[in-house]
Structure formats: C-alpha cells, structure tokens
C-alpha cells in the first residue's frame, strides 16, 4: 500500500488551519460564556412579521416574595425546595401525633408554623396555598358508565388545578371504614391537613362536582377572617331552619387548630359514634324539612351554625354571591347562551382572542374580568358558573333522584364536561363544536373573530 507524503508547505498549511480553528473555537467559547452571563432579552414581538429581532438586553429584577413567618431565614425564591427536609425534630417525629380523627391534635398552629420556619422555601405564598382534595369509593361503580364519568370529573379538577398552580389529592380508600357515604371525606381532609402543613387551605370538592369556569379564582381576601367557607344562605338556616340552607359537598377549610376542633365536633355526629342515631333524631327535630332519619354531614353543619352559632358561626362564611357550587338543574341549559355572550366579548376585545401558552392563562382571565363582571353572578347571569354540582344524579351508583330522568342527568353531565373542556382545549388549538358532541375540531387563527 502506498504511503502519503506531506511536504513542509502542506504541514504549515495544516498547522495553520488547526491554529485558526482553535482560535475561532476559543472566541466562540468566550462569546458563549459572555452570552450566558449577560443574556439578551426579547422585546415585545412584532406580530405582523413571522420573525422577530433581538434588541438590547435588560437584566431581570428579583422581586422579594411575601412570607408569612417572622423569621430571618425567609428567602426570596418562590420555588419550594422539594428535596430538603432538615433533620431537626418536628411534629412528625412525635410518636403521639396521629392522622386519625379519634386522637385530637393540640397546638397545631404552633406546630405548623414551626414546620414552615424550618422549611423557609415554602413560606412564600403560604397564606394563599391551596390543596384540592376529592375522591370516590374503593370499588368499581355499579353504573356501567360511572367509572368513565368519574374519570372525566377528575380530569376536570386536574385541569383546573394545573391552570392555577394548585396541588390535588385524589383518595379512593376508606380511611375510617365506619365513616361511609358523605362522612367518608372528613378523615381524608383531616389527614390532608397533617400531610400538607405548607397548605393554608384544604378544598374539598365532591366527585360529582366540576369546574365550569376555569378562569375564576377563589376570592381568598374575602375569607381572611373565616376558617370554613360553604355555599349557603343564612336566612334559610337561622330563620327557616332548612337543612338545604347550605351544601356540604364543596367546602374550603383553613388548615388550623380551629378547623381541627370544629371537625372533631362535626364528625362526632357520624356513624362511627354510639350517638349516631340520637343525632339523627335531633337533626330531624331541629330541621323539619329533613326527609330522612340518618344523621348526615350537611344537616350536622347547619345545626352547628344555627344552634351553636355563638361558638362557631363567626368563623364560617356562607357564600351566596357566586356559584361556589351550583345546582346543576338550573345551570346546564344556560351553557349555550353563556358561550355566545363570551364570544361577543372576545369579538370586541382582540387581546382575548390572542393565542397564548396555557401557563399564562390567569392573565387573560384578569383581562376578561371587567367585561363579565357586569353580568353579575348566580341565577339568571350569563357569567360562567364557577362549579356545577350534580347533586342527586349519583353517576357512580346510578341511583339518581326520582325527580330526574336518567337522560337528564347523563346528558347534563356530558354537556357540563364539554363546556368546561372547551375552555381547556382552546389553549391547545382545538374545541368541541357542539356541547353534546365529544368530537373536536381545530380552531382558526383569531378565533372567534
């Protein structure tokens, strides 16, 4: 095989190329480091052109986060450190600490604050941090389509939490087997408080309730002096003594000692106690319109508000200014009109038609708010109902209230789920063309101009 021969000029040329290539690489490296140290921001894009130009750089400013604990360890970061749990003892290390309802918790406010002090990265935003809790039975649904419906209801809750940065916990285990049916949620809520000391609020939402306004956020500032929020009407509870004066299928409860004490009393009316039958008789005597003899959580809550109001009522907020949870029968037929009204607003306000990343959806809800505020809220409003609750339909068992036909329940649930899903899918470029049609279609640019 012949050998290749290189003369001096070729060697010089080759070495020169290597030198120039190395120098060029070094320049690229220096430039890369400089770019990393001094990033070049992008100014507002010109939407008339597909391409955009890079302008002069501006360093991002660090905005200090609001903290709730008076500790020098407070940090400016808004991102909780999920990989740091200091070795110092907390309430978790106390063998007497229990997650169950049968062992009362004492000094919870101090213990929870101590935990936050030891985990300062969770302090930023702690006063408004929410954990949504929901769940269903541990066995398959008797209704053939029940499990599918529960999956769609859960998807809806996951969508809402993702849009607003909330954590969510779904439970399908009976933590206290004797506390069944509507009482099953209280051991879960109690355990959630213990497992999530970083959350200020635990938000229970029944499995048959769904969010039908994906932009609306709870007005937490309105509840700053209260610890329990339910949908209800004071006159129906205090004057009419009606057990339907509130609905306990959706409630927001503060993660604090007051709430633990209140739930201890509330749960003492449940089927796990020897006084269960006596409480059933007492509740039925107090609320004459109660149709069944068993002690239930909703009537029990109404009793504590009406009869023990001096002890509890001041910290309980009965929300009736918007659909904190809304009765489905008076809501589902309004969805088409609501959709049309929202489209009218969007045709007038071009910024609401702008395509955007899902993560910044809250900013568009804020832009929309002044335009939908004029619609008011509640019955007769064209504003989206916040939560539609299918009380009486029982999608899992199929044993719906005799007042409704099966088709009314199933069609109503499907309609509500599609109405809510359209608000989510639109961020992904699709929409259900009809509220009774599960198919989807891509939406054109500048929709719905």
N, C-alpha and C positions, 0 to 999 in steps of 0.2 A: 504494500500500500504506500503511495507517495506521501511524503511529508510536506506540509505547507511551510513556506519560507517567508519571514517578515523582515523587511529592511528597516533601517533607522527611521526613515520618514514615516513609514506606516506605524512604527511603535510610537513615535512622537504624536502622531495624529490620534492614535487610540488613547494614549495617556491624557492628551488634551481634552478629548471627549469626556473621559472619566472625571477629570478635574472640573470641567464646566458643568457636567451633570451633578456632581457633588455640591458645587456652589449653588446651583439652581435649587437643589433639594433643600439645602440649608436655608435659603431665602424663603422657600415655601413653608418650612418648619417654623421659622421666626414669625412669618406673617400669620400662620395658623394660631400660634400662641397669642400673638397680639390681638387677633380677632376674638379669641376666647376671653381674653382679659377685658377687652373693650368691645362688647357686642354691638352690632349695628341694628337698630330697631327699624321697624317698618311703619311708615306713616299711614294715614288713612288711605285705603286703596281707591284707585280711580276705577269705578265700575263700568265706565264706558270703554275701557280697554281690558283685554284679557290679561296682559302682562302688567306688572307694577314695578316701580323703580324704588330702589333703596335710597333713603335720604340720610341726613345727618343723625348721629347717634345721640341717645339720651339715656342716662343711667336710670334704671328703675329705682324708685324710692321705697324704703322699707317703712311700712306703716305699723306702729305698735298695735298689738292685739289687746282687746279688753279682757281682763281677767277678773275672776270673782273672789279669789282668795287673797288675803293681805299677807303676802309672803314675798321675801326678797328673791325667791327662786323663780318668779314669774318670767316667762320667756316671751319673745316677740313672735315666735313662729305660730302659725295657725294649724300646723300639721301635727296631730298627736303621734307620739313615738310608740309604735305598737310592739317594739322589740326591747323595751326597757321596763323591768319591774324590780325596783330596788329591794335589797334584802331586809331592810328594816321591817319589823312586825307591823301588821295592820289587823283590822277586824277579821280578815280571812284566816289569820293564824290562831285565832281564839277558838278552842275546841267547843266552847259553848255557843258559838254563832251558828244559827240554823237558818236554812232556806224555807222551812215549813211554817205554816200558819199556826201550828199548835204551840210554838215556842216564841213568845213575844220578843221583839227586838227593842232594846233600850239605847238611848243616846245615839240614835242613827245619824242625826245631823252632824254631830261632832266626829263620828267615825267616818262618815262620807267626806267631810271636809278635810280630815287628816289624810285620807287616801288621795284627794286632789292635791294637797300640799306635797305629797311625796311623788306625785306624777304631774309636775307643772305643765307638761306639754298638752295636757287635757284641759287645763284651766281656761284657755282662750275659747270663748263661745260657750262655756259650760251652762250658762243661765238659759240658753235657748236650745240646748241639745235635746233631741227627741229620739226615743226608741219606740218604733211602732211594733206592737205585739198582736198577733192574730193566731188562729189555729182551727183545727177541726178534730173530729173523733178519730180514734186509732184504728178503726175498722173500715173496710170498703163501704161506700154508700149503697143503700138499698135501691135508690132510684138509678136506673141504668145510665143516665147521663149525669148523675150527681157528681162523680169524681171529675169529669171533664169540666163541669161548671165551676167547681171549687178551684180547679187549676187556673181557670181564666180569671176568677175573682182574685186569686193570689197574684197572678201576673199583673193585674191592675194595681195592686198595692205595691208590688216591687217597682213598677214603672213610676208611681208617684214618689216613692222614697228615693229612687235614683235621681229624679229630676230635682229634688230638693236637698239631697245630701243627708238623708236620714238612714239610720240603721233599722233593720227589720228582723224580727224573730218569729218564725212560724212553729207552733207546737202542735203535735198530734198525739201526745201522751197524757193520760190522766195522772197528774202529779199527786192528786188525792182522790183515790177511786170512789170514795163515798160522796165526793162533791161532783156530781154529774150534771148533765144538761147545762143550763145557764150559769150554774155555780162553778163550773169547771175552770173558768177564766181567772178566778181570784188567786188560787195557788200559783198560777203562771205569772200573774202580774207581780205578786209578792217576790217570787224567785227572780224575776227580771230586775227588780229594784236592787236586789243583792248582787246580781251578776253584773250590773251596769251602774256602778256608782258615778261614772262620768256623765250619765244622762240626767238632766233636770226633770224631764217629763217622760212618763210611760203612757203611751197612747194605745188603748185597746180599741180595735175595730173588728166587729163580728165578721165571720166568714161570708155572710150573705149581704155584706155592705161593700160598696165600691165607690171610688172617687170618680165623680163625673165633672169636676172642674180641676184639671191637672195643674193649673197655674196658681190657684188660690192657696194662700198660706195662712195658718192659724194666727190670729191677732194676739200674740202672746202678751204684748204690753197691756192689753185689756184685762188679762188674768193675773197681773203681777201680785195682787193681794189675795189670791184664791189658790186653793190646792186641788180642787176637783171641779171639772167642767163637764156638764152633761146637757143634752138638748132637753129643754123643759120650759114650763110656764108656771110661775109662782101662784097665780090665781087658781089654777086647776088643782094644785097641790094643797095650798093653805085654805082656800075657801070651798072649792067644790069637793075636796078630798077624793080626787080621782087617781086611781093607780096608773092611768095613762097620761098623767101630767108630766111625765118625763119618759125617756127611753134610755135604758142602761146598756144597750148594745154597742154604743160608741161612747167612750169617755176618755178624758185626759186627766191624769192624776200626777201630782208633783211627787218626786222622789224624796220624801222627807218623813220625819217622825210622825207628824200629824196624820199623814196618809196611812202609815203602818198601823197606828192606833185606830183610825177610822175603819180600816179593812178588817181588823180584829173584831170590832163590834158588828160590822156589816156581815161578815162571814159567820158570825155566831148564830145567824138565823138559818143557816144552811142545813142540808140533810145529814151532815156528819155529826150533828149535835143532838143530844137527847131531847132538846126543847123544840125540835123542828115542827112537830105537829101543833104545839101550843102557839108557835109563831104564826103558823098558817091561820089559826083561828083568830088571833089578834089582828093580823093584817086584814083579814076579810071583814072583821067587825069595824075596823077603822075606815076602810075604803069600801063603801057599799057597792061600788060597781065592779069589784073584783069577781071574775066569773068562776074561778077555780079555787079549791081549798088549800092547795100547797103553798108553802112559803117560797116566794121567788125573789130574786135579787132586785128586780125593778121596784116592786111594791115595798120591799125592805128599805130601799134607798129613799123612796117617797116618805116612808114612815119616819126615818131618822131626820129628814128635812122638816116634816110637818110637826111631829110630836116632840122631838129633841132638838128643835131649831136653835135654842139658846146655846147648846153645846157644839153644834156642827154647822148650822146653816150659813153663818157668816163667812165661812171659808169655801162654800160651794156656790159655783156660778151656774145659774140656769140660763143657757144660751138659746135665744129665740130670734135673734136678729138676722140669722142666715141659716142655711141648711147644714148645721153641724152634723146632723144626719136627717135625711128627709124621707118621708113616707112615699114609697115608690108609686103607689096608685095615683097620687096627684101630680106626679112628675113625668112619667115616661111619655105621655102624649104631648109633652111640650118640647121635646128634643129637636124636632124638625124646625119649629119656629125659632128656637134659640140659635140653631146653626145658621139660619137665614139672617138673623139680626147681627150675629158676629161677622158674617161675610160682608154685610153692609158697612160695618165699622172698618173692616180691612180694606174695602174698596176706597174709602175716604182717606185712610191713613196708610200711605205707602210703606212706611217703615215696618208695619206689622206684617206686610207680605214678604219682607226680605227673608231669604233663606239663611239659616244660621245653624251653628253647632248646637247639639242638644244641651251641652253643659252650660250654655249661657241663656237658657230658656227663661229663667226668672226675670232677666232684664226686660224681656218682651212682655211678660205678664205685668210688670210695673208700668210699661208704656200703655198697655191696654186699659189699666185700671180706671183712669179718669173717664174713659168712654163708656165703660159698663157700669160704673158707679151710679149713673143716672137711672139705671133700670131698677134700682132698689134691690131687694132680696126677698126670698121666701115666696109664698104662694102668689101667682099672678105675675111674677117677674120674668123678664126674658134673659136674666143673667143665668149662667150655668149653675145648677145646684151643686154645692160642694160635695156632698155624699148622698148617694141614693141607697136606701136601705130596704131590702126586700123582706121585711118582716111578714111572717105568715106564709111565705112561699116554701120554705124548707127545701132547698134544692137537693140536699143530700138524702133525706128520708123520703121525700116525695109526698109526705102527708101534709099537703098545703091546707090552709084555712078554707073551710067550706064556703066562705064568702067569695072565693075566687075560683075561676076555672083553671085547669092545668095550663091551657094555652095562654091565658092572661099572664101567668107567672113566667112561663118559659119564654114567650115572645118578649115580655117586658125585660127580662134579664138579658136576653141576647141583644136587644135594642140598646140598653144602657151600656153594655160591654163594648159594643161597636162605637157608640157615641164617644165613650172615653178613649177607646183605642185610636180613633181618628186624630185625637189631639197629640197622641204619641207618634203614630206612624208618619204624620206630616213632616216631622223633623228628619225622617228617613226618606222622604220623597214620594210617599205613597198615601193613599186614602181609600177607605171603603166608599164606593159611590152611593151606597144606599144603606140606611140604618137597619135594614133587615137582610142585608147581603154580606156574607162573610168574605167575598172575593175583594181583591184590591186592584187599584189602577194607579199608575204613576201620575203625578200631578205636574202640570206645565209650569214653566218659569213665570214668576209674578202672580201666581195663584193667590186669591180668586179674582183677579182684576177683570 
